[in-house]
């Protein structure tokens, strides 16, 4: 029986764990970050649809009122003043039957490891809805 083999196996398991654990934690952090960004995109898509619906169904809706409808549709985790809202045509109300496009952009802060070290690390998510 050789004891040197057992001692070298314990050391190799420690080295393997030291290599694999950072990769594992990066994968978990990436999965969490992807979920956060995708959830934010779903909220923006919903707000864009609400604003476009308000523009199409509302009589005499102005661009400001349409953008305020989008801001009201955001969740509590969003800052409404960061939302950039554009409509096409840019002057509402439009003539009946004209397609109205609402484009929303929002900077989403990143939560991943290292993102806090760089202030202002964000991804700008953009969504667009067209209704007639």
QUIRADA-V675315 format. One record per helix or strand of 2 or more residues. SS is the DSSP state (~ for helix, > for strand). FROM is the first residue (numbers start at 1). TO is the last residue. Records with the same first field share a line. If there is no record, write none. Layout:
SS=FROM-TO ; FROM-TO
This chain:
~=3-57 ; 63-72 ; 80-82 ; 115-117
>=84-88 ; 100-109 ; 122-131
